[in-house]
Amino acid sequence: MRVHIALFFVSLLYAILFSWAGQIMPNYLRPEAFVMLRVITATALFYLFSLTQPKDPIQWKAHGWEFAICGFFGTSANMYLFFHGLALTYPINGAILMLVTPLFVGIFDHIRLKALPKTWFVLGTLIAAAASIWLMVGKGATFTAQTLKGDLLVAINALFYAVYLVRVKKIAHIYKPITINKITFTFGTIYMLPIGLIALTQTPFHTFTPQITAKVIYILFFTSFLVYLLNSYAVKKAGPTLAGLYIYLQPVLATAIAILLGTDQLNLAKATLMLIIMAGVFLATRFSPK
């Protein structure tokens, strides 16, 4: 139950990210500066939080390479591709393209386990994927030649994040979630320094409005620090495929938030799609590999 609660909050926190990130970039922060700010802040928070935990010695010879790979695919590379892509396309496009992540995770995870997917898992995943895409397309997605570069970058980011979720499982059963994130984000910070540090120092922070500042702080703490901590916990306890499947709840939660804020209206079609998504996710999670 704790794993499902953790993943629910991951989806809830991410549901807000797409539209807010689009408001911040590129008017206030360049993508590389935003990613640099994210990895530096998250790394500092992970180190501070780790001070409250018992020591967790790292076997560098055995697992150093795995930490370095996860740091690339899970922090610097995927964040840069996501934010750079989001700055070149519409938030709704990015939200739709991220829905391929669970499919990639499911494929890679079954390859890792050398197992064939169960029929009910495939059926539930496809139902959730189709209904999620349908729900998001109904909100006005527009894929054009002008958005192509951004769309491709977000899609590659989805692939990279799937690689990260599967690879991190190799060390998740050995180290605490805080340790994993502390080291992978350290690598991510090192990777981002050549392209992110100068951009960050050139950022005109004095132009930030109170609203933009609040949104940046939200993204830095909740979707850079807390989300990764919860995701690592979920992967450790239940596996990457389950963590990936919860991404399909993001459109449901984003729609629910919009309805509560009065920026969207609930109708029979949306309500039906939201119920179908939740049913598909429930079915797939019952038969997902551990």
Secondary structure as GFF3:
##gff-version 3
##sequence-region A 1 290
A	DSSP	alpha_helix	2	15	.	.	.	ID=ss1
A	DSSP	alpha_helix	17	24	.	.	.	ID=ss2
A	DSSP	alpha_helix	31	50	.	.	.	ID=ss3
A	DSSP	alpha_helix	60	71	.	.	.	ID=ss4
A	DSSP	pi_helix	72	76	.	.	.	ID=ss5
A	DSSP	alpha_helix	77	86	.	.	.	ID=ss6
A	DSSP	alpha_helix	91	97	.	.	.	ID=ss7
A	DSSP	three_ten_helix	98	100	.	.	.	ID=ss8
A	DSSP	alpha_helix	101	113	.	.	.	ID=ss9
A	DSSP	alpha_helix	119	137	.	.	.	ID=ss10
A	DSSP	alpha_helix	148	167	.	.	.	ID=ss11
A	DSSP	alpha_helix	169	172	.	.	.	ID=ss12
A	DSSP	alpha_helix	177	201	.	.	.	ID=ss13
A	DSSP	three_ten_helix	205	207	.	.	.	ID=ss14
A	DSSP	alpha_helix	210	221	.	.	.	ID=ss15
A	DSSP	pi_helix	222	226	.	.	.	ID=ss16
A	DSSP	alpha_helix	227	238	.	.	.	ID=ss17
A	DSSP	alpha_helix	240	245	.	.	.	ID=ss18
A	DSSP	three_ten_helix	246	248	.	.	.	ID=ss19
A	DSSP	alpha_helix	249	261	.	.	.	ID=ss20
A	DSSP	alpha_helix	268	286	.	.	.	ID=ss21
###
